[in-house]
Amino acid sequence: MPELIEVEMYRVALDATVGRSIAEAHIPDRSYPRFVGVEEVVAELVGSTIVGTSRRGKLAIAELDSGRRLGLRFGMTGRLIVDGAAPIDTLEYSSDRDDPAWDRFIIRFCDGGVLRLNDPRRFGSVELDPSLDALGPDASTATVAEMVDAVKSDRSVKAVLLDQSRVAGLGNLLVDETLWRAAIAPTRTARTLDHERVAHLRRVMRRTIAQLTRRGGSHRGDLHEERHAGGVCPRDGEPLLRQQVAGRTTIWCSAHQT
């Protein structure tokens, strides 16, 4: 967390800043900017106007009138708050407190409004002109051809789906939910999926993203309530397996996922 669904919520919230000029920028944590110093980020932002927003995978972008772009990454616990309103009050596996000490990035607008990136665990970051070259197609819009290309790997299908350079936007919860719904074992070697199975995976992936977006988050999947010791498959009642796959705790059903 946050995954594609949550970052899209942040991007929508970021729309409220379009047309507004920046009076101040404050970055208390000097390690928070990526590949650039605090002073350069502040100098670029102050006096600029936000003219648009976009997103690829887990990266939200604010476009500036200078032609440059501000990238916002949220790590595991980052929340975006604009003018005191947060699209997500509490992230799964994070604190429910809004502690000002966790504000890693702050923009004050000329009209008096404030944007904050609050991140308890400090895994997020800000970046000027983030490159999209290292990101694969967005999971919500990926084509069958792009997915066929993505699974050309001897790694597990879960490892491939978590790899942002192959498919951008999925995290642990969305991958487990998607593979459970698609009846594909997370341990299966990715390249063993034939064209028909990849097309099915792509349909399920996009449908899962759309449905969980309507439900309110990546943690709203059918499988989520059973992510505990002794959990059973909501589909067939079989005991769920809990194991490390691709370095992440993975919940799946060996009875129907093959």
DADASUL-V557236 format. One record per helix or strand. SS is the DSSP state (helix for helix, strand for strand). FROM is the first residue (numbers start at 0). TO is the last residue. If there is no record, write none. Layout:
ss=SS from=FROM to=TO
ss=SS from=FROM to=TO
This chain:
ss=helix from=3 to=16
ss=strand from=20 to=25
ss=strand from=32 to=32
ss=helix from=37 to=44
ss=strand from=48 to=55
ss=strand from=58 to=63
ss=strand from=68 to=72
ss=strand from=77 to=81
ss=strand from=84 to=85
ss=helix from=99 to=101
ss=strand from=102 to=108
ss=strand from=113 to=118
ss=strand from=124 to=127
ss=strand from=136 to=137
ss=helix from=143 to=149
ss=strand from=155 to=155
ss=helix from=156 to=161
ss=strand from=166 to=167
ss=helix from=171 to=181
ss=strand from=188 to=188
ss=helix from=189 to=191
ss=helix from=194 to=214
ss=helix from=217 to=219
ss=helix from=223 to=225
ss=strand from=231 to=231
ss=strand from=238 to=238
ss=strand from=240 to=244
ss=strand from=247 to=251
